[in-house]
Amino acid sequence: MKQEDIIIYGCVIIGAGIGLLVNNAFPGVLIGLGVGYVLKSFTTKNE
């Protein structure tokens, strides 16, 4: 598993947890996925 993938998975899990707190898990997962991809683009080098 790549480091970039771990960032995305972590953000998805955190988003799902926050979504469960407000009784909407699926939108939380989608927001976490989007944030994960943004963080991935900032942390990876352009090759």
One Martini backbone bead per residue (centre of mass of N, CA, C, O) as a GRO file, in nm:
protein
   47
    1MET     BB    1   0.097   0.037   0.022
    2LYS     BB    2   0.063   0.358  -0.021
    3GLN     BB    3   0.089   0.665   0.118
    4GLU     BB    4  -0.145   0.798  -0.041
    5ASP     BB    5  -0.364   0.588   0.042
    6ILE     BB    6  -0.361   0.639   0.348
    7ILE     BB    7  -0.469   0.925   0.337
    8ILE     BB    8  -0.742   0.859   0.209
    9TYR     BB    9  -0.845   0.648   0.415
   10GLY     BB   10  -0.832   0.829   0.663
   11CYS     BB   11  -1.033   1.046   0.561
   12VAL     BB   12  -1.272   0.855   0.525
   13ILE     BB   13  -1.294   0.762   0.821
   14ILE     BB   14  -1.329   1.041   0.945
   15GLY     BB   15  -1.579   1.119   0.778
   16ALA     BB   16  -1.756   0.887   0.884
   17GLY     BB   17  -1.746   0.963   1.182
   18ILE     BB   18  -1.871   1.242   1.150
   19GLY     BB   19  -2.127   1.143   1.007
   20LEU     BB   20  -2.230   0.969   1.248
   21LEU     BB   21  -2.270   1.211   1.446
   22VAL     BB   22  -2.492   1.340   1.216
   23ASN     BB   23  -2.651   1.100   1.063
   24ASN     BB   24  -2.431   1.107   0.791
   25ALA     BB   25  -2.215   0.901   0.644
   26PHE     BB   26  -2.193   0.934   0.331
   27PRO     BB   27  -2.116   1.237   0.310
   28GLY     BB   28  -1.862   1.202   0.485
   29VAL     BB   29  -1.713   1.018   0.291
   30LEU     BB   30  -1.706   1.213   0.048
   31ILE     BB   31  -1.555   1.439   0.190
   32GLY     BB   32  -1.309   1.268   0.272
   33LEU     BB   33  -1.226   1.197  -0.017
   34GLY     BB   34  -1.174   1.484  -0.115
   35VAL     BB   35  -0.964   1.559   0.101
   36GLY     BB   36  -0.767   1.331   0.034
   37TYR     BB   37  -0.700   1.423  -0.258
   38VAL     BB   38  -0.592   1.699  -0.180
   39LEU     BB   39  -0.366   1.600   0.011
   40LYS     BB   40  -0.226   1.425  -0.200
   41SER     BB   41  -0.151   1.661  -0.395
   42PHE     BB   42   0.032   1.809  -0.174
   43THR     BB   43   0.231   1.551  -0.094
   44THR     BB   44   0.305   1.506  -0.381
   45LYS     BB   45   0.507   1.465  -0.642
   46ASN     BB   46   0.588   1.587  -0.945
   47GLU     BB   47   0.647   1.365  -1.242
   0.00000   0.00000   0.00000
